[in-house]
């Protein structure tokens, strides 16, 4: 169930849990990080549209991350490969809430998502045709993982 399909109470409880620190102690959610995460989560259920950049109507993966950062007052490039190139790399394999995670999904295809806690990321899924949450540790995403980057302190 998504916020757009009547699940707003579930979304609010989920967001409240993240912001209260229930997910993990490493979230460090405050200021722009919280704004980025909340903006990304607010789009769960939005349809996937290639090249989409209209919140609530249609987003692609980099449109989602661009929108979430824009809401927080942080300017980033619009396209995923440029977002990857311009981001400050996150060392190791421990991205935090608000960091971006990058994947190679094909020979010339890149995908980007936004971490919402230490395990899950929100992204505009081409296979599920909507903005959704997934776990970073699933074999599919781990096999395609390029690394994490951030535009946040």
N, C-alpha and C positions, 0 to 999 in steps of 0.2 A: 504494500500500500504506500502511496506517495502523498506528499502534502497536497498535490493537485487533485488527488482522488479521495479526499476526505480524511486523510491520516494526519492532519495537522497536530493533533494531540500527541501522537507518537513522535513526530518530528521535534516538537517542543521538548518532550521528555528526553529524547536522545541528545539534543543540543544542550539542555540543562546538565545532563550527566557529564558531557565533555567539559563544559565550562566550569563545573564544580570540581573537576579533577578526578572524577571517578574512574576514568579510563586508565590513566597512568599519572605518575608524578612528573614525567618528562614533558608534558604538554606545554608548559610555560605559556598558557593562553592568556593574552592580554593585549590591549592596543591593536595594532594592525594585524597581528597573527589571528586574534579572535575575529576581527572583521573579515579577514580573508576566508577563514573556515566557515563562519556563519553565512557569508555570501555564497560560497560553494555549495553548502548543504541546502540553502534555500532553493536551489535549482534541481534538487532530486525530483525525478519524474518528468522534467522538461524533455521534449523529444530531441533526439540526435538529428542534426541537419548538417550535412557537409558544408563547410564555410559559414555555418550559422553563428551569429553574434547577437541574437535577440533573446535576452533573458525571458524565461517563461514561455517562449514560443518555439525556439529552436537554437541549439548550440552545438558546435563541434568541440573536440577536446581542448584545443587552445583558446577557443572562444570562451569556454567556461573559466579557465584559469585567468585569462585576460580580464573578464568581467569581475571575478572575485578580487583581483588585485586593484582594479579600478575603483571598486566600492571602498576599499581601504585607503585610497589615495596614493597607491603605488603604481607607477607607470612601468609596464613591461611590453616587450614586443608582442605582436599579435599571433605569429605563427610558431608552432611547437619547436621546430628546429632552431629558430632564432631565440626562443625562450631558453632552450638548452644552452646555446652558445653564450648568451649574455648573463645567465644566472651565476651566482657564486656557488661553486661546488660544495656539497655537504660531504664531509669526510666519512669514510666507512659506510656501513649499510644501516644507519640509524637516523633516517629523516624524522623530523618533528612535525607536529601539527602546524600547518601553514606552509611547509616546504613542498616543492613540486617534485614529482617522480616521473622519470622519463623512460620510455621503452622504444625498442625497435620492433615494429610489428610486421615489417616486410623489407625487401631490399632497399626501397626508397621511401619507406613509410615510418613515421615516428608518431608516438602517442604520448600524451602527458596527462597526469592526474594531480590532485591536490590532497596531501595527507590531512586527515581530520583527527587522528590520534596516532599512537605508535604502531598500529596494525592495519588500519583501514584508510583507503583513499577514495575520494569522490572523483568521478570522471564521466565524460560523455562517451558512452559505450556504443561502438558501431554495431557490435553483434546483438546487443539488447535494444538498440535503437532509442536509448534514453540516458539521461544522467542518472547514475546509480553509484552505490557503494560497493567496493570489492576489498578483499584482503590482499595485501602486498605479498604475503608469504605463499600464495597459491602457486603450484608448479607452472601454470601458464604464464603468470606475470614474472616469476623469478627467472624463467628461461629467456625472457625478453628485456629484462631490466638493464638499463644503461647507467643509472645512477640518479642522484637527487641533487637539486639545486634550490637556491633560495634568493629572494629579493628582500628578505626581512632580516632585521637584526636578531 
